[in-house]
Structures are given as C-alpha cells and as structure tokens.
Amino acid sequence: MRLTCPICGDRDRREFYYQGDAAMLARPDPAAPVQDWADWLHLRDNPAGRTRELWYHEAGCTSWLMVERDTVTHEVFSVDLVERVDAD
C-alpha cells in the first residue's frame, strides 16, 4: 500500500506508523467522568470498509495524517494533514 503525504509525496506504507481510528481526535472533556475517558481510551470499532484513520509519517516529515481508506481493498481515497481536518 502507498500513501501520498501532502508534504513528501507518494511513499511506501512502511514509512508510516498506523495509530488507529480518527475518532481518537474527539477526546472527552477534561471534566468528563472516568468511564468516558476509559471508553475513549480502550473501546475500538474494527469496521470493514471505508474508514478515517490516523497515520504518523515516522520515516519522513513527522506529520500526523488523516487517511480515508477502505480496510478491505486498501484503496486510499484521501490523505490530509490532521491540523486541516475537523475531528467530527
């Protein structure tokens, strides 16, 4: 699989570190109950199909990226810098 970093261009997947579902960007309020924080930290969906994920360009520009891709076919629909993306 290849990802096109907005800064570095087309790169092999091995340059990137997969962090997980982009839902992690939607943190609970700091004053939220402990259970909300525990759920945010430990509960994960594992969908088949189109997802939004966080990837870190570890062997490149060290940017955090939002990757929209299909987890079944590995087709990549978009790659953008996280700072440009709305978490919702």
trRosetta pair geometry for C-beta under 8 A, 3 or more apart (Angstrom, degrees):
i j d omega theta_ij theta_ji phi_ij phi_ji
1 13 4.3 54 77 -51 89 137
1 74 4.9 -112 -96 178 121 128
1 76 7.3 119 -172 -40 102 113
2 10 5.8 15 167 -170 126 90
2 11 6.6 163 -159 81 81 33
2 12 6.0 -53 -107 -104 77 38
2 13 6.5 -109 -88 -39 28 77
2 76 7.6 -106 83 5 59 144
3 10 7.8 166 91 -145 32 48
3 11 5.9 -24 67 65 77 86
3 13 6.2 97 -10 -94 100 64
3 15 7.9 -132 51 63 109 103
3 16 5.9 24 33 -26 147 151
3 55 6.7 -118 -125 105 170 164
3 65 7.2 116 167 110 138 161
3 67 6.3 -58 -128 -108 124 133
3 76 6.3 171 -109 -115 65 161
3 79 5.5 122 -172 -94 92 150
4 9 6.4 -44 -153 -175 77 37
4 10 5.0 -26 -103 -87 81 62
4 11 7.4 142 -106 15 29 72
4 76 7.5 156 11 117 88 145
4 79 5.3 168 68 41 72 139
5 8 4.0 23 77 45 134 91
5 9 6.3 -6 58 34 83 23
5 10 7.9 -159 20 -63 71 12
5 11 5.7 21 -8 7 109 125
5 57 5.4 62 -112 -99 135 145
5 60 5.9 -139 -52 121 172 161
5 61 6.5 152 164 21 143 119
5 63 6.9 127 -160 54 110 125
5 65 6.6 -106 -122 -76 74 145
5 79 6.7 -88 -96 140 28 140
6 63 7.6 -90 51 109 95 162
6 65 7.5 164 4 -115 97 107
6 79 6.5 -162 -40 115 82 93
6 80 6.3 50 -47 -134 136 41
6 81 5.5 -83 43 -37 144 91
7 57 7.7 -163 50 55 115 170
7 60 7.5 146 83 143 108 118
7 61 4.5 -3 93 -17 142 173
7 63 5.9 131 7 -13 135 147
7 81 7.7 70 -33 -75 101 114
8 11 5.9 25 107 -44 121 128
8 57 6.8 160 11 -169 135 149
8 60 4.6 -71 -37 -171 165 133
8 61 5.3 -160 -42 -22 110 113
11 15 4.7 -55 159 37 129 146
11 16 7.3 122 103 -34 123 100
11 57 7.6 84 61 -136 160 106
11 60 6.3 -66 -97 -66 166 144
12 15 5.8 111 71 -9 72 96
13 16 5.9 -70 -164 40 50 107
14 59 7.4 3 121 20 71 148
15 57 6.3 5 134 -155 101 72
15 58 6.7 -175 166 59 53 74
15 59 4.0 -113 -145 61 75 111
15 60 5.3 53 167 -31 127 105
16 55 4.6 6 178 176 129 116
16 56 6.4 146 -162 72 71 44
16 57 5.6 -39 -102 -101 81 50
16 58 6.4 133 -136 14 25 87
16 59 7.6 -92 -48 27 34 89
16 60 7.9 -15 -74 11 70 117
16 65 7.4 -56 -133 38 129 129
17 55 6.8 150 72 -164 44 64
17 56 4.3 -17 58 59 100 102
17 58 4.5 71 -19 -33 108 128
18 53 6.8 -23 -152 164 91 131
18 54 7.8 114 -168 88 49 61
18 55 5.7 -31 -104 -108 51 81
19 24 7.1 -106 135 45 109 156
19 53 7.4 152 60 171 73 83
19 54 4.0 -45 66 97 120 107
19 55 6.5 -168 9 -91 89 25
19 56 5.9 84 -42 -20 115 99
19 64 7.8 -10 -1 -141 152 99
20 24 5.9 81 88 -28 110 135
20 44 6.6 -81 -163 -128 127 133
20 53 6.6 -140 134 -148 17 87
20 54 6.1 2 59 43 54 100
21 24 6.1 128 84 -20 71 89
21 44 6.2 166 4 -148 127 93
21 45 6.5 80 -79 52 157 88
21 51 6.8 -88 -117 -176 80 120
21 52 7.3 66 -163 81 63 68
21 53 6.3 -63 -106 -109 30 66
21 54 7.5 19 94 5 18 90
22 25 5.7 -14 176 1 72 114
22 51 7.8 159 7 160 97 81
22 52 3.9 -48 18 120 139 100
22 53 5.9 -130 -37 -97 86 11
22 54 5.5 134 -94 -43 65 82
22 66 5.7 51 -109 -135 135 97
22 85 7.8 -67 -161 130 137 144
22 87 7.3 -167 157 -146 95 64
23 26 5.7 -50 -170 31 59 109
23 45 7.8 76 6 22 150 108
24 27 7.7 21 171 -68 52 74
24 40 7.6 113 -127 176 59 88
24 54 6.3 -66 51 -5 123 142
25 54 7.3 149 -46 -69 99 126
25 82 7.2 -169 -98 -162 133 113
25 85 7.8 -75 -128 101 176 108
25 87 3.7 -148 117 -126 117 110
26 87 4.8 156 -66 147 75 122
26 88 6.6 84 -89 -82 124 61
27 40 6.5 83 -138 -179 54 153
28 32 3.7 -72 159 26 122 162
28 36 4.4 122 -117 137 157 117
28 37 5.6 -114 45 -76 139 63
28 40 5.3 -135 -18 -35 104 149
29 32 4.5 125 59 -42 78 94
29 36 8.0 10 40 114 74 152
32 36 4.0 -81 154 74 124 145
32 37 6.2 146 90 -44 110 84
33 36 5.0 104 62 0 75 100
33 37 7.6 -145 102 1 45 86
34 37 5.7 -59 -156 40 39 111
34 38 6.1 40 149 -22 72 106
35 38 5.4 -51 -142 37 35 113
35 39 6.2 37 157 -20 66 104
36 39 5.9 -53 -148 36 28 110
36 40 6.4 29 153 -19 63 108
37 40 5.6 -54 -145 37 31 113
37 41 6.2 25 158 -15 65 111
38 41 5.9 -62 -146 41 27 108
38 42 5.9 -16 172 15 66 118
39 42 6.8 -78 -129 52 20 84
39 43 4.9 -16 -164 12 67 127
40 43 7.5 -13 -60 41 11 90
47 51 5.7 154 69 -79 115 112
47 71 6.7 136 97 23 69 142
48 71 5.8 -122 -136 80 43 112
48 72 5.3 60 -176 -62 91 104
49 70 6.0 -48 -167 -143 37 81
49 71 6.4 0 36 36 21 91
49 72 6.1 10 -77 -9 41 113
50 68 6.9 14 -172 179 92 90
50 69 7.4 -164 -138 110 57 22
50 70 5.3 -34 -82 -93 60 72
50 71 7.9 -159 -72 1 11 77
50 77 7.2 21 -138 -12 107 144
51 68 7.2 -170 93 -145 39 55
51 69 6.6 -19 58 65 79 63
51 70 7.7 125 13 -114 75 24
51 71 5.6 35 5 -34 125 109
52 66 6.1 -7 -173 -174 100 99
52 67 7.4 155 -157 79 50 42
52 68 5.2 -23 -99 -95 72 79
53 66 7.5 148 74 -157 38 51
53 67 5.0 -26 65 64 91 93
53 68 7.7 158 18 -88 72 30
53 69 6.8 -38 18 31 118 100
54 64 6.3 -18 -163 -171 100 101
54 65 7.2 139 -158 76 50 50
54 66 6.6 -30 -97 -100 58 56
54 67 7.7 154 -103 19 9 85
54 82 6.9 30 -126 -89 96 128
55 64 7.6 150 80 -160 42 53
55 65 4.7 -25 67 66 91 103
55 67 5.1 33 -1 -11 123 126
55 79 8.0 -43 48 -135 130 104
56 62 7.3 -5 179 -155 91 50
56 63 7.7 -176 -151 93 53 36
56 64 5.7 -27 -102 -104 72 66
56 65 7.4 177 -86 18 22 81
57 60 4.1 -55 164 57 112 110
57 61 5.3 20 101 49 139 73
57 62 6.1 -111 82 -62 84 12
57 63 5.0 22 27 48 121 73
57 64 7.9 -141 8 -73 80 20
57 65 6.3 73 -35 -18 98 118
58 62 7.0 46 -120 -105 29 63
60 63 7.6 -45 96 21 104 87
63 81 5.8 -67 178 -121 130 93
63 82 7.7 177 167 11 84 90
64 81 7.2 82 78 -163 63 63
64 82 4.1 -20 106 0 106 135
64 83 7.8 106 65 -27 102 77
65 79 5.5 -4 -178 -169 127 91
65 80 6.8 145 -157 73 75 31
65 81 6.4 -59 -106 -105 62 36
65 82 6.5 -133 -100 -38 10 83
66 78 7.8 -1 107 110 89 97
66 79 7.3 159 80 -153 52 43
66 80 5.1 -17 57 63 100 85
66 81 7.5 23 12 105 88 13
66 82 5.4 124 -37 -94 93 64
66 85 4.5 32 -4 -28 158 168
67 76 6.4 -56 -168 -139 103 103
67 78 7.4 177 -149 91 41 54
67 79 5.2 -3 -105 -105 76 80
68 76 7.4 109 81 -166 54 60
68 77 4.4 -55 104 65 103 108
68 78 4.6 26 38 47 112 89
68 79 7.8 -144 24 -66 68 42
69 74 6.4 -4 170 -159 125 39
69 75 6.3 174 -157 88 78 45
69 76 4.6 -34 -99 -105 106 57
69 77 6.2 -176 -91 8 42 79
70 73 4.5 16 99 44 129 92
70 74 6.6 -64 78 -10 78 11
70 75 4.6 26 27 46 115 90
70 77 7.5 90 -26 -31 82 104
71 74 7.5 29 -145 -76 23 53
76 79 6.5 2 174 -43 125 101
80 84 5.4 -103 163 75 113 119
80 85 5.5 126 97 -60 123 110
81 84 4.8 80 71 6 90 107
81 85 7.3 -172 93 -13 48 94
82 85 5.6 -69 -149 34 39 112
